[in-house]
Protein backbone atom coordinates (compact mmCIF):
# COMPACT_ATOMS: atom_id res chain seq x y z
CA UNK A 1 0.00 0.00 0.00
CA UNK A 2 1.24 3.48 -0.89
CA UNK A 3 1.48 6.12 1.86
CA UNK A 4 -0.74 8.34 -0.29
CA UNK A 5 -2.23 8.31 -3.76
CA UNK A 6 -1.00 11.01 -6.11
CA UNK A 7 -3.25 12.60 -8.69
CA UNK A 8 -1.87 14.46 -11.70
CA UNK A 9 -5.18 16.32 -12.08
CA UNK A 10 -4.75 17.75 -8.57
CA UNK A 11 -1.32 19.13 -9.50
CA UNK A 12 -2.76 20.67 -12.68
CA UNK A 13 -5.40 22.49 -10.61
CA UNK A 14 -2.77 23.57 -8.10
CA UNK A 15 -0.65 25.00 -10.94
CA UNK A 16 -3.63 27.05 -12.14
CA UNK A 17 -4.33 28.25 -8.59
CA UNK A 18 -0.67 29.17 -8.03
CA UNK A 19 0.10 30.74 -11.40
CA UNK A 20 -3.06 32.86 -11.34
CA UNK A 21 -2.17 34.36 -7.94
CA UNK A 22 0.06 37.27 -7.04
CA UNK A 23 3.20 36.08 -5.25
CA UNK A 24 4.82 38.21 -2.54
CA UNK A 25 8.18 37.34 -0.95
CA UNK A 26 8.17 38.55 2.66
CA UNK A 27 11.28 36.87 4.10
CA UNK A 28 14.61 36.28 2.40
CA UNK A 29 16.79 33.24 2.91
CA UNK A 30 18.85 33.75 6.09
CA UNK A 31 16.43 36.19 7.77
CA UNK A 32 15.18 35.54 11.29
CA UNK A 33 11.54 34.79 12.00
CA UNK A 34 9.88 37.98 13.34
CA UNK A 35 8.56 36.26 16.50
CA UNK A 36 11.06 33.46 17.10
CA UNK A 37 14.66 34.70 16.78
CA UNK A 38 16.08 31.17 16.82
CA UNK A 39 14.29 30.34 13.54
CA UNK A 40 16.25 31.26 10.40
CA UNK A 41 14.54 30.97 7.02
CA UNK A 42 16.38 28.33 4.95
CA UNK A 43 14.97 29.62 1.63
CA UNK A 44 12.94 32.64 0.56
CA UNK A 45 9.41 32.66 1.99
CA UNK A 46 6.23 34.45 1.03
CA UNK A 47 2.59 33.97 0.25
CA UNK A 48 -0.04 34.19 -2.46
CA UNK A 49 -1.67 37.58 -1.96
CA UNK A 50 -5.16 36.92 -3.29
CA UNK A 51 -5.83 33.68 -1.40
CA UNK A 52 -7.50 32.71 1.84
CA UNK A 53 -4.84 31.51 4.23
CA UNK A 54 -3.68 32.37 7.70
CA UNK A 55 -2.57 35.01 8.34
CA UNK A 56 -1.68 36.50 4.93
CA UNK A 57 -2.63 33.89 2.35
CA UNK A 58 -1.29 30.53 1.24
CA UNK A 59 2.39 30.20 2.24
CA UNK A 60 5.13 29.50 -0.32
CA UNK A 61 8.74 28.45 0.19
CA UNK A 62 10.90 29.38 -2.82
CA UNK A 63 13.92 27.24 -3.67
CA UNK A 64 16.78 27.96 -6.05
CA UNK A 65 14.93 26.47 -9.05
CA UNK A 66 12.15 27.99 -11.14
CA UNK A 67 9.53 29.71 -9.03
CA UNK A 68 7.02 28.73 -11.72
CA UNK A 69 7.40 25.05 -10.83
CA UNK A 70 5.61 23.59 -7.81
CA UNK A 71 7.76 20.74 -6.53
CA UNK A 72 5.64 19.68 -3.58
CA UNK A 73 3.49 20.59 -0.62
CA UNK A 74 4.10 20.61 3.10
CA UNK A 75 1.19 20.00 5.44
CA UNK A 76 1.69 21.31 8.98
CA UNK A 77 -0.31 20.21 12.02
CA UNK A 78 -0.08 22.81 14.80
CA UNK A 79 -1.50 21.72 18.15
CA UNK A 80 -1.24 25.19 19.73
CA UNK A 81 -3.15 26.97 16.95
CA UNK A 82 -5.27 23.85 16.30
CA UNK A 83 -4.75 24.23 12.57
CA UNK A 84 -3.72 22.29 9.50
CA UNK A 85 -1.78 24.49 7.12
CA UNK A 86 -0.75 23.68 3.54
CA UNK A 87 2.44 25.31 2.29
CA UNK A 88 3.61 25.27 -1.34
CA UNK A 89 7.19 24.44 -2.30
CA UNK A 90 8.20 26.17 -5.53
CA UNK A 91 11.48 25.39 -7.26
CA UNK A 92 12.85 23.45 -4.29
CA UNK A 93 15.45 20.76 -4.80
CA UNK A 94 15.79 17.78 -2.43
CA UNK A 95 18.23 19.54 -0.08
CA UNK A 96 16.02 22.65 0.11
CA UNK A 97 13.01 20.43 0.89
CA UNK A 98 14.95 18.90 3.78
CA UNK A 99 15.95 22.35 5.06
CA UNK A 100 12.32 23.55 4.97
CA UNK A 101 11.20 20.41 6.82
CA UNK A 102 13.89 20.92 9.51
CA UNK A 103 12.85 24.58 9.81
CA UNK A 104 9.16 23.73 10.23
CA UNK A 105 9.71 20.78 12.59
CA UNK A 106 11.85 22.59 15.20
CA UNK A 107 9.08 22.74 17.76
CA UNK A 108 7.15 19.99 19.50
CA UNK A 109 3.92 21.91 18.82
CA UNK A 110 4.06 21.72 15.02
CA UNK A 111 4.98 18.80 12.81
CA UNK A 112 4.89 18.53 9.04
CA UNK A 113 4.82 16.03 6.20
CA UNK A 114 6.03 16.44 2.64
CA UNK A 115 4.05 15.43 -0.43
CA UNK A 116 6.10 15.22 -3.61
CA UNK A 117 4.55 16.15 -6.90
CA UNK A 118 3.49 13.16 -8.93
CA UNK A 119 2.08 12.49 -12.37
CA UNK A 120 0.01 9.36 -11.79
CA UNK A 121 -3.75 9.30 -12.20
CA UNK A 122 -5.34 6.72 -9.89
CA UNK A 123 -8.66 5.08 -10.78
CA UNK A 124 -10.53 7.24 -8.29
CA UNK A 125 -9.05 10.39 -9.91
CA UNK A 126 -10.97 9.90 -13.16
CA UNK A 127 -14.09 11.94 -13.83
CA UNK A 128 -17.23 10.75 -15.60
CA UNK A 129 -16.72 13.20 -18.49
N, CA, C and O atoms as a GROMACS GRO file, in nm:
protein
  516
    1UNK      N    1   0.084  -0.119   0.000
    1UNK     CA    2   0.000   0.000   0.000
    1UNK      C    3   0.088   0.125   0.000
    1UNK      O    4   0.187   0.132   0.073
    2UNK      N    5   0.051   0.222  -0.081
    2UNK     CA    6   0.125   0.348  -0.089
    2UNK      C    7   0.088   0.436   0.031
    2UNK      O    8  -0.023   0.425   0.083
    3UNK      N    9   0.181   0.522   0.076
    3UNK     CA   10   0.148   0.612   0.186
    3UNK      C   11   0.042   0.715   0.149
    3UNK      O   12  -0.029   0.766   0.235
    4UNK      N   13   0.031   0.746   0.022
    4UNK     CA   14  -0.074   0.834  -0.029
    4UNK      C   15  -0.087   0.809  -0.178
    4UNK      O   16   0.006   0.759  -0.242
    5UNK      N   17  -0.200   0.842  -0.233
    5UNK     CA   18  -0.223   0.830  -0.376
    5UNK      C   19  -0.203   0.968  -0.439
    5UNK      O   20  -0.260   1.066  -0.391
    6UNK      N   21  -0.124   0.976  -0.543
    6UNK     CA   22  -0.100   1.101  -0.611
    6UNK      C   23  -0.198   1.115  -0.727
    6UNK      O   24  -0.244   1.015  -0.782
    7UNK      N   25  -0.229   1.236  -0.762
    7UNK     CA   26  -0.325   1.260  -0.869
    7UNK      C   27  -0.277   1.375  -0.956
    7UNK      O   28  -0.274   1.490  -0.912
    8UNK      N   29  -0.239   1.344  -1.078
    8UNK     CA   30  -0.187   1.446  -1.170
    8UNK      C   31  -0.288   1.559  -1.192
    8UNK      O   32  -0.248   1.674  -1.211
    9UNK      N   33  -0.416   1.527  -1.190
    9UNK     CA   34  -0.518   1.632  -1.208
    9UNK      C   35  -0.515   1.732  -1.093
    9UNK      O   36  -0.537   1.852  -1.115
   10UNK      N   37  -0.488   1.685  -0.972
   10UNK     CA   38  -0.475   1.775  -0.857
   10UNK      C   39  -0.362   1.875  -0.881
   10UNK      O   40  -0.379   1.995  -0.858
   11UNK      N   41  -0.247   1.826  -0.928
   11UNK     CA   42  -0.132   1.914  -0.950
   11UNK      C   43  -0.160   2.013  -1.063
   11UNK      O   44  -0.112   2.126  -1.058
   12UNK      N   45  -0.238   1.973  -1.163
   12UNK     CA   46  -0.276   2.067  -1.268
   12UNK      C   47  -0.361   2.180  -1.210
   12UNK      O   48  -0.339   2.297  -1.243
   13UNK      N   49  -0.456   2.146  -1.124
   13UNK     CA   50  -0.540   2.249  -1.061
   13UNK      C   51  -0.457   2.338  -0.971
   13UNK      O   52  -0.477   2.460  -0.967
   14UNK      N   53  -0.363   2.278  -0.897
   14UNK     CA   54  -0.277   2.357  -0.810
   14UNK      C   55  -0.191   2.453  -0.890
   14UNK      O   56  -0.171   2.567  -0.849
   15UNK      N   57  -0.140   2.410  -1.005
   15UNK     CA   58  -0.065   2.500  -1.094
   15UNK      C   59  -0.148   2.620  -1.134
   15UNK      O   60  -0.101   2.734  -1.127
   16UNK      N   61  -0.273   2.596  -1.175
   16UNK     CA   62  -0.362   2.705  -1.214
   16UNK      C   63  -0.385   2.800  -1.098
   16UNK      O   64  -0.377   2.922  -1.114
   17UNK      N   65  -0.413   2.746  -0.981
   17UNK     CA   66  -0.433   2.825  -0.859
   17UNK      C   67  -0.310   2.911  -0.831
   17UNK      O   68  -0.322   3.031  -0.806
   18UNK      N   69  -0.193   2.850  -0.835
   18UNK     CA   70  -0.067   2.917  -0.803
   18UNK      C   71  -0.031   3.023  -0.907
   18UNK      O   72   0.000   3.137  -0.872
   19UNK      N   73  -0.034   2.984  -1.034
   19UNK     CA   74   0.010   3.074  -1.140
   19UNK      C   75  -0.086   3.190  -1.165
   19UNK      O   76  -0.049   3.289  -1.227
   20UNK      N   77  -0.210   3.177  -1.117
   20UNK     CA   78  -0.306   3.286  -1.134
   20UNK      C   79  -0.310   3.378  -1.012
   20UNK      O   80  -0.394   3.468  -1.005
   21UNK      N   81  -0.222   3.356  -0.917
   21UNK     CA   82  -0.217   3.436  -0.794
   21UNK      C   83  -0.096   3.527  -0.794
   21UNK      O   84   0.005   3.499  -0.859
   22UNK      N   85  -0.107   3.636  -0.720
   22UNK     CA   86   0.006   3.727  -0.704
   22UNK      C   87   0.095   3.676  -0.592
   22UNK      O   88   0.047   3.650  -0.481
   23UNK      N   89   0.224   3.661  -0.621
   23UNK     CA   90   0.320   3.608  -0.525
   23UNK      C   91   0.394   3.723  -0.459
   23UNK      O   92   0.439   3.816  -0.527
   24UNK      N   93   0.408   3.717  -0.326
   24UNK     CA   94   0.482   3.821  -0.254
   24UNK      C   95   0.584   3.753  -0.162
   24UNK      O   96   0.547   3.675  -0.074
   25UNK      N   97   0.712   3.783  -0.183
   25UNK     CA   98   0.818   3.734  -0.095
   25UNK      C   99   0.827   3.828   0.024
   25UNK      O  100   0.845   3.949   0.007
   26UNK      N  101   0.815   3.773   0.145
   26UNK     CA  102   0.817   3.855   0.266
   26UNK      C  103   0.940   3.831   0.354
   26UNK      O  104   0.972   3.914   0.439
   27UNK      N  105   1.008   3.718   0.334
   27UNK     CA  106   1.128   3.687   0.410
   27UNK      C  107   1.232   3.629   0.314
   27UNK      O  108   1.201   3.541   0.234
   28UNK      N  109   1.352   3.679   0.324
   28UNK     CA  110   1.461   3.628   0.240
   28UNK      C  111   1.535   3.518   0.314
   28UNK      O  112   1.537   3.513   0.437
   29UNK      N  113   1.596   3.431   0.237
   29UNK     CA  114   1.679   3.324   0.291
   29UNK      C  115   1.780   3.385   0.389
   29UNK      O  116   1.847   3.484   0.357
   30UNK      N  117   1.791   3.327   0.508
   30UNK     CA  118   1.885   3.375   0.609
   30UNK      C  119   1.827   3.473   0.709
   30UNK      O  120   1.890   3.502   0.810
   31UNK      N  121   1.707   3.526   0.683
   31UNK     CA  122   1.643   3.619   0.777
   31UNK      C  123   1.586   3.543   0.896
   31UNK      O  124   1.551   3.426   0.886
   32UNK      N  125   1.578   3.612   1.008
   32UNK     CA  126   1.518   3.554   1.129
   32UNK      C  127   1.366   3.569   1.125
   32UNK      O  128   1.313   3.664   1.069
   33UNK      N  129   1.299   3.472   1.185
   33UNK     CA  130   1.154   3.479   1.200
   33UNK      C  131   1.122   3.601   1.289
   33UNK      O  132   1.194   3.625   1.385
   34UNK      N  133   1.017   3.677   1.259
   34UNK     CA  134   0.988   3.798   1.334
   34UNK      C  135   0.950   3.773   1.481
   34UNK      O  136   0.970   3.861   1.565
   35UNK      N  137   0.896   3.655   1.512
   35UNK     CA  138   0.856   3.626   1.650
   35UNK      C  139   0.954   3.534   1.722
   35UNK      O  140   0.968   3.543   1.844
   36UNK      N  141   1.020   3.447   1.650
   36UNK     CA  142   1.106   3.346   1.710
   36UNK      C  143   1.248   3.362   1.653
   36UNK      O  144   1.279   3.310   1.545
   37UNK      N  145   1.333   3.433   1.727
   37UNK     CA  146   1.466   3.470   1.678
   37UNK      C  147   1.556   3.350   1.648
   37UNK      O  148   1.652   3.362   1.572
   38UNK      N  149   1.526   3.235   1.706
   38UNK     CA  150   1.608   3.117   1.682
   38UNK      C  151   1.576   3.051   1.547
   38UNK      O  152   1.649   2.963   1.502
   39UNK      N  153   1.468   3.092   1.483
   39UNK     CA  154   1.429   3.034   1.354
   39UNK      C  155   1.482   3.120   1.240
   39UNK      O  156   1.449   3.238   1.228
   40UNK      N  157   1.566   3.058   1.156
   40UNK     CA  158   1.625   3.126   1.040
   40UNK      C  159   1.567   3.064   0.914
   40UNK      O  160   1.571   2.943   0.896
   41UNK      N  161   1.514   3.148   0.826
   41UNK     CA  162   1.454   3.097   0.702
   41UNK      C  163   1.560   3.032   0.614
   41UNK      O  164   1.660   3.095   0.580
   42UNK      N  165   1.539   2.904   0.576
   42UNK     CA  166   1.638   2.833   0.495
   42UNK      C  167   1.632   2.867   0.346
   42UNK      O  168   1.729   2.845   0.274
   43UNK      N  169   1.519   2.918   0.301
   43UNK     CA  170   1.497   2.962   0.163
   43UNK      C  171   1.406   3.085   0.169
   43UNK      O  172   1.354   3.118   0.276
   44UNK      N  173   1.387   3.151   0.058
   44UNK     CA  174   1.294   3.264   0.056
   44UNK      C  175   1.154   3.214   0.090
   44UNK      O  176   1.118   3.100   0.060
   45UNK      N  177   1.075   3.301   0.153
   45UNK     CA  178   0.941   3.266   0.199
   45UNK      C  179   0.846   3.379   0.164
   45UNK      O  180   0.884   3.496   0.167
   46UNK      N  181   0.724   3.344   0.130
   46UNK     CA  182   0.623   3.445   0.103
   46UNK      C  183   0.486   3.383   0.102
   46UNK      O  184   0.462   3.280   0.165
   47UNK      N  185   0.396   3.447   0.031
   47UNK     CA  186   0.259   3.397   0.025
   47UNK      C  187   0.192   3.442  -0.105
   47UNK      O  188   0.242   3.529  -0.177
   48UNK      N  189   0.079   3.381  -0.132
   48UNK     CA  190  -0.004   3.419  -0.246
   48UNK      C  191  -0.102   3.524  -0.195
   48UNK      O  192  -0.186   3.494  -0.109
   49UNK      N  193  -0.094   3.644  -0.248
   49UNK     CA  194  -0.167   3.758  -0.196
   49UNK      C  195  -0.319   3.746  -0.203
   49UNK      O  196  -0.388   3.787  -0.110
   50UNK      N  197  -0.371   3.692  -0.310
   50UNK     CA  198  -0.516   3.692  -0.329
   50UNK      C  199  -0.579   3.557  -0.294
   50UNK      O  200  -0.667   3.508  -0.364
   51UNK      N  201  -0.531   3.498  -0.184
   51UNK     CA  202  -0.583   3.368  -0.140
   51UNK      C  203  -0.627   3.376   0.006
   51UNK      O  204  -0.592   3.469   0.078
   52UNK      N  205  -0.703   3.277   0.046
   52UNK     CA  206  -0.750   3.271   0.184
   52UNK      C  207  -0.663   3.175   0.263
   52UNK      O  208  -0.681   3.054   0.257
   53UNK      N  209  -0.570   3.228   0.337
   53UNK     CA  210  -0.484   3.151   0.423
   53UNK      C  211  -0.454   3.231   0.546
   53UNK      O  212  -0.480   3.351   0.550
   54UNK      N  213  -0.399   3.168   0.645
   54UNK     CA  214  -0.368   3.237   0.770
   54UNK      C  215  -0.220   3.262   0.778
   54UNK      O  216  -0.142   3.172   0.748
   55UNK      N  217  -0.176   3.381   0.818
   55UNK     CA  218  -0.257   3.501   0.834
   55UNK      C  219  -0.266   3.585   0.707
   55UNK      O  220  -0.354   3.670   0.696
   56UNK      N  221  -0.176   3.560   0.608
   56UNK     CA  222  -0.168   3.650   0.493
   56UNK      C  223  -0.210   3.587   0.362
   56UNK      O  224  -0.216   3.657   0.261
   57UNK      N  225  -0.237   3.460   0.359
   57UNK     CA  226  -0.263   3.389   0.235
   57UNK      C  227  -0.186   3.260   0.236
   57UNK      O  228  -0.115   3.231   0.333
   58UNK      N  229  -0.198   3.182   0.132
   58UNK     CA  230  -0.129   3.053   0.124
   58UNK      C  231   0.022   3.076   0.123
   58UNK      O  232   0.073   3.156   0.044
   59UNK      N  233   0.094   3.006   0.211
   59UNK     CA  234   0.239   3.020   0.224
   59UNK      C  235   0.313   2.949   0.111
   59UNK      O  236   0.268   2.846   0.060
   60UNK      N  237   0.428   3.008   0.072
   60UNK     CA  238   0.513   2.950  -0.032
   60UNK      C  239   0.659   2.960   0.013
   60UNK      O  240   0.705   3.064   0.058
   61UNK      N  241   0.730   2.848  -0.001
   61UNK     CA  242   0.874   2.844   0.019
   61UNK      C  243   0.939   2.834  -0.119
   61UNK      O  244   0.907   2.743  -0.196
   62UNK      N  245   1.031   2.928  -0.150
   62UNK     CA  246   1.090   2.938  -0.282
   62UNK      C  247   1.233   2.885  -0.280
   62UNK      O  248   1.320   2.940  -0.211
   63UNK      N  249   1.258   2.780  -0.356
   63UNK     CA  250   1.392   2.724  -0.367
   63UNK      C  251   1.473   2.794  -0.474
   63UNK      O  252   1.433   2.898  -0.525
   64UNK      N  253   1.586   2.735  -0.508
   64UNK     CA  254   1.678   2.796  -0.605
   64UNK      C  255   1.638   2.767  -0.750
   64UNK      O  256   1.695   2.825  -0.842
   65UNK      N  257   1.541   2.677  -0.771
   65UNK     CA  258   1.493   2.647  -0.905
   65UNK      C  259   1.387   2.746  -0.950
   65UNK      O  260   1.367   2.850  -0.888
   66UNK      N  261   1.319   2.712  -1.058
   66UNK     CA  262   1.215   2.799  -1.114
   66UNK      C  263   1.100   2.818  -1.016
   66UNK      O  264   1.044   2.721  -0.964
   67UNK      N  265   1.066   2.941  -0.991
   67UNK     CA  266   0.953   2.971  -0.903
   67UNK      C  267   0.819   2.945  -0.972
   67UNK      O  268   0.714   2.959  -0.909
   68UNK      N  269   0.822   2.908  -1.099
   68UNK     CA  270   0.702   2.873  -1.172
   68UNK      C  271   0.670   2.724  -1.161
   68UNK      O  272   0.570   2.678  -1.216
   69UNK      N  273   0.755   2.650  -1.092
   69UNK     CA  274   0.740   2.505  -1.082
   69UNK      C  275   0.712   2.462  -0.938
   69UNK      O  276   0.799   2.474  -0.852
   70UNK      N  277   0.593   2.413  -0.914
   70UNK     CA  278   0.561   2.359  -0.781
   70UNK      C  279   0.623   2.220  -0.771
   70UNK      O  280   0.596   2.133  -0.853
   71UNK      N  281   0.706   2.202  -0.670
   71UNK     CA  282   0.776   2.074  -0.653
   71UNK      C  283   0.712   1.987  -0.546
   71UNK      O  284   0.738   1.867  -0.540
   72UNK      N  285   0.629   2.046  -0.462
   72UNK     CA  286   0.564   1.968  -0.358
   72UNK      C  287   0.482   2.056  -0.266
   72UNK      O  288   0.470   2.177  -0.285
   73UNK      N  289   0.427   1.991  -0.166
   73UNK     CA  290   0.349   2.059  -0.062
   73UNK      C  291   0.398   2.011   0.074
   73UNK      O  292   0.443   1.898   0.089
   74UNK      N  293   0.387   2.098   0.171
   74UNK     CA  294   0.410   2.061   0.310
   74UNK      C  295   0.279   2.084   0.384
   74UNK      O  296   0.217   2.190   0.371
   75UNK      N  297   0.238   1.985   0.460
   75UNK     CA  298   0.119   2.000   0.544
   75UNK      C  299   0.166   2.004   0.689
   75UNK      O  300   0.234   1.913   0.736
   76UNK      N  301   0.128   2.110   0.759
   76UNK     CA  302   0.169   2.131   0.898
   76UNK      C  303   0.050   2.115   0.991
   76UNK      O  304  -0.056   2.173   0.969
   77UNK      N  305   0.069   2.035   1.095
   77UNK     CA  306  -0.031   2.021   1.202
   77UNK      C  307   0.023   2.096   1.323
   77UNK      O  308   0.129   2.062   1.376
   78UNK      N  309  -0.049   2.197   1.367
   78UNK     CA  310  -0.008   2.281   1.480
   78UNK      C  311  -0.106   2.260   1.594
   78UNK      O  312  -0.223   2.297   1.584
   79UNK      N  313  -0.059   2.201   1.704
   79UNK     CA  314  -0.150   2.172   1.815
   79UNK      C  315  -0.180   2.294   1.901
   79UNK      O  316  -0.280   2.295   1.971
   80UNK      N  317  -0.095   2.397   1.898
   80UNK     CA  318  -0.124   2.519   1.973
   80UNK      C  319  -0.231   2.602   1.904
   80UNK      O  320  -0.325   2.650   1.968
   81UNK      N  321  -0.217   2.620   1.772
   81UNK     CA  322  -0.316   2.697   1.695
   81UNK      C  323  -0.437   2.612   1.659
   81UNK      O  324  -0.541   2.666   1.620
   82UNK      N  325  -0.424   2.480   1.672
   82UNK     CA  326  -0.527   2.385   1.630
   82UNK      C  327  -0.563   2.406   1.483
   82UNK      O  328  -0.679   2.424   1.447
   83UNK      N  329  -0.458   2.403   1.400
   83UNK     CA  330  -0.475   2.423   1.257
   83UNK      C  331  -0.400   2.318   1.177
   83UNK      O  332  -0.303   2.258   1.225
   84UNK      N  333  -0.446   2.299   1.054
   84UNK     CA  334  -0.372   2.229   0.951
   84UNK      C  335  -0.342   2.335   0.845
   84UNK      O  336  -0.433   2.406   0.802
   85UNK      N  337  -0.218   2.345   0.804
   85UNK     CA  338  -0.178   2.449   0.712
   85UNK      C  339  -0.101   2.387   0.596
   85UNK      O  340  -0.005   2.313   0.618
   86UNK      N  341  -0.143   2.418   0.473
   86UNK     CA  342  -0.075   2.368   0.354
   86UNK      C  343   0.019   2.476   0.303
   86UNK      O  344  -0.021   2.592   0.286
   87UNK      N  345   0.143   2.438   0.278
   87UNK     CA  346   0.244   2.531   0.229
   87UNK      C  347   0.298   2.478   0.096
   87UNK      O  348   0.325   2.358   0.082
   88UNK      N  349   0.312   2.566  -0.001
   88UNK     CA  350   0.361   2.527  -0.134
   88UNK      C  351   0.513   2.536  -0.137
   88UNK      O  352   0.572   2.630  -0.083
   89UNK      N  353   0.576   2.438  -0.201
   89UNK     CA  354   0.719   2.444  -0.230
   89UNK      C  355   0.734   2.471  -0.379
   89UNK      O  356   0.684   2.395  -0.461
   90UNK      N  357   0.802   2.579  -0.413
   90UNK     CA  358   0.820   2.617  -0.553
   90UNK      C  359   0.969   2.620  -0.585
   90UNK      O  360   1.046   2.692  -0.522
   91UNK      N  361   1.009   2.541  -0.683
   91UNK     CA  362   1.148   2.539  -0.726
   91UNK      C  363   1.245   2.484  -0.623
   91UNK      O  364   1.364   2.518  -0.626
   92UNK      N  365   1.198   2.400  -0.533
   92UNK     CA  366   1.285   2.345  -0.429
   92UNK      C  367   1.348   2.213  -0.474
   92UNK      O  368   1.280   2.124  -0.525
   93UNK      N  369   1.479   2.202  -0.455
   93UNK     CA  370   1.545   2.076  -0.480
   93UNK      C  371   1.538   1.990  -0.352
   93UNK      O  372   1.483   2.035  -0.252
   94UNK      N  373   1.591   1.870  -0.356
   94UNK     CA  374   1.579   1.778  -0.243
   94UNK      C  375   1.642   1.835  -0.116
   94UNK      O  376   1.584   1.822  -0.008
   95UNK      N  377   1.757   1.897  -0.126
   95UNK     CA  378   1.823   1.954  -0.008
   95UNK      C  379   1.741   2.069   0.050
   95UNK      O  380   1.729   2.082   0.172
   96UNK      N  381   1.685   2.154  -0.036
   96UNK     CA  382   1.602   2.265   0.011
   96UNK      C  383   1.474   2.213   0.077
   96UNK      O  384   1.429   2.270   0.176
   97UNK      N  385   1.417   2.106   0.024
   97UNK     CA  386   1.301   2.043   0.089
   97UNK      C  387   1.336   1.998   0.230
   97UNK      O  388   1.259   2.020   0.323
   98UNK      N  389   1.452   1.935   0.246
   98UNK     CA  390   1.495   1.890   0.378
   98UNK      C  391   1.515   2.007   0.473
   98UNK      O  392   1.480   1.999   0.590
   99UNK      N  393   1.573   2.116   0.422
   99UNK     CA  394   1.595   2.235   0.507
   99UNK      C  395   1.462   2.295   0.552
   99UNK      O  396   1.449   2.336   0.667
  100UNK      N  397   1.364   2.302   0.461
  100UNK     CA  398   1.232   2.355   0.497
  100UNK      C  399   1.167   2.265   0.603
  100UNK      O  400   1.108   2.314   0.699
  101UNK      N  401   1.177   2.133   0.584
  101UNK     CA  402   1.120   2.041   0.682
  101UNK      C  403   1.186   2.056   0.819
  101UNK      O  404   1.118   2.055   0.921
  102UNK      N  405   1.319   2.070   0.822
  102UNK     CA  406   1.389   2.092   0.951
  102UNK      C  407   1.342   2.223   1.014
  102UNK      O  408   1.317   2.229   1.134
  103UNK      N  409   1.330   2.327   0.932
  103UNK     CA  410   1.285   2.458   0.981
  103UNK      C  411   1.146   2.449   1.044
  103UNK      O  412   1.123   2.502   1.152
  104UNK      N  413   1.054   2.380   0.976
  104UNK     CA  414   0.916   2.373   1.023
  104UNK      C  415   0.894   2.273   1.136
  104UNK      O  416   0.792   2.279   1.204
  105UNK      N  417   0.987   2.181   1.156
  105UNK     CA  418   0.971   2.078   1.259
  105UNK      C  419   1.055   2.104   1.384
  105UNK      O  420   1.080   2.011   1.461
  106UNK      N  421   1.098   2.228   1.406
  106UNK     CA  422   1.185   2.259   1.520
  106UNK      C  423   1.113   2.263   1.653
  106UNK      O  424   1.178   2.263   1.758
  107UNK      N  425   0.984   2.266   1.652
  107UNK     CA  426   0.908   2.274   1.776
  107UNK      C  427   0.827   2.146   1.797
  107UNK      O  428   0.791   2.079   1.700
  108UNK      N  429   0.799   2.115   1.920
  108UNK     CA  430   0.715   1.999   1.950
  108UNK      C  431   0.567   2.028   1.924
  108UNK      O  432   0.485   1.936   1.928
  109UNK      N  433   0.532   2.153   1.899
  109UNK     CA  434   0.392   2.191   1.882
  109UNK      C  435   0.346   2.186   1.736
  109UNK      O  436   0.226   2.187   1.709
  110UNK      N  437   0.441   2.180   1.643
  110UNK     CA  438   0.406   2.172   1.502
  110UNK      C  439   0.491   2.066   1.435
  110UNK      O  440   0.613   2.062   1.454
  111UNK      N  441   0.427   1.981   1.359
  111UNK     CA  442   0.498   1.880   1.281
  111UNK      C  443   0.442   1.881   1.140
  111UNK      O  444   0.326   1.915   1.117
  112UNK      N  445   0.527   1.843   1.044
  112UNK     CA  446   0.489   1.853   0.904
  112UNK      C  447   0.519   1.725   0.829
  112UNK      O  448   0.598   1.641   0.873
  113UNK      N  449   0.453   1.711   0.715
  113UNK     CA  450   0.482   1.603   0.620
  113UNK      C  451   0.498   1.666   0.483
  113UNK      O  452   0.443   1.772   0.454
  114UNK      N  453   0.576   1.598   0.400
  114UNK     CA  454   0.603   1.644   0.264
  114UNK      C  455   0.532   1.555   0.164
  114UNK      O  456   0.535   1.432   0.176
  115UNK      N  457   0.467   1.616   0.067
  115UNK     CA  458   0.405   1.543  -0.043
  115UNK      C  459   0.474   1.586  -0.171
  115UNK      O  460   0.466   1.702  -0.211
  116UNK      N  461   0.543   1.492  -0.235
  116UNK     CA  462   0.610   1.522  -0.361
  116UNK      C  463   0.509   1.525  -0.475
  116UNK      O  464   0.408   1.454  -0.473
  117UNK      N  465   0.539   1.607  -0.570
  117UNK     CA  466   0.455   1.615  -0.690
  117UNK      C  467   0.464   1.483  -0.766
  117UNK      O  468   0.571   1.424  -0.778
  118UNK      N  469   0.352   1.438  -0.816
  118UNK     CA  470   0.349   1.316  -0.893
  118UNK      C  471   0.276   1.337  -1.024
  118UNK      O  472   0.218   1.443  -1.047
  119UNK      N  473   0.279   1.236  -1.110
  119UNK     CA  474   0.208   1.249  -1.237
  119UNK      C  475   0.118   1.130  -1.265
  119UNK      O  476   0.072   1.111  -1.378
  120UNK      N  477   0.092   1.049  -1.162
  120UNK     CA  478   0.002   0.936  -1.179
  120UNK      C  479  -0.144   0.982  -1.172
  120UNK      O  480  -0.174   1.086  -1.113
  121UNK      N  481  -0.232   0.904  -1.232
  121UNK     CA  482  -0.375   0.930  -1.220
  121UNK      C  483  -0.439   0.800  -1.171
  121UNK      O  484  -0.458   0.706  -1.248
  122UNK      N  485  -0.472   0.794  -1.041
  122UNK     CA  486  -0.534   0.672  -0.989
  122UNK      C  487  -0.676   0.656  -1.042
  122UNK      O  488  -0.736   0.751  -1.092
  123UNK      N  489  -0.730   0.535  -1.030
  123UNK     CA  490  -0.866   0.508  -1.078
  123UNK      C  491  -0.968   0.606  -1.020
  123UNK      O  492  -1.056   0.653  -1.092
  124UNK      N  493  -0.955   0.636  -0.892
  124UNK     CA  494  -1.053   0.724  -0.829
  124UNK      C  495  -1.039   0.869  -0.876
  124UNK      O  496  -1.129   0.949  -0.852
  125UNK      N  497  -0.927   0.904  -0.944
  125UNK     CA  498  -0.905   1.039  -0.991
  125UNK      C  499  -0.974   1.071  -1.122
  125UNK      O  500  -0.978   1.186  -1.163
  126UNK      N  501  -1.028   0.970  -1.188
  126UNK     CA  502  -1.097   0.990  -1.316
  126UNK      C  503  -1.234   1.053  -1.294
  126UNK      O  504  -1.301   1.027  -1.194
  127UNK      N  505  -1.274   1.136  -1.388
  127UNK     CA  506  -1.409   1.194  -1.383
  127UNK      C  507  -1.498   1.119  -1.481
  127UNK      O  508  -1.450   1.041  -1.564
  128UNK      N  509  -1.627   1.143  -1.471
  128UNK     CA  510  -1.723   1.075  -1.560
  128UNK      C  511  -1.724   1.134  -1.701
  128UNK      O  512  -1.777   1.071  -1.793
  129UNK      N  513  -1.667   1.252  -1.719
  129UNK     CA  514  -1.672   1.320  -1.849
  129UNK      C  515  -1.570   1.264  -1.944
  129UNK      O  516  -1.560   1.310  -2.058
   0.00000   0.00000   0.00000
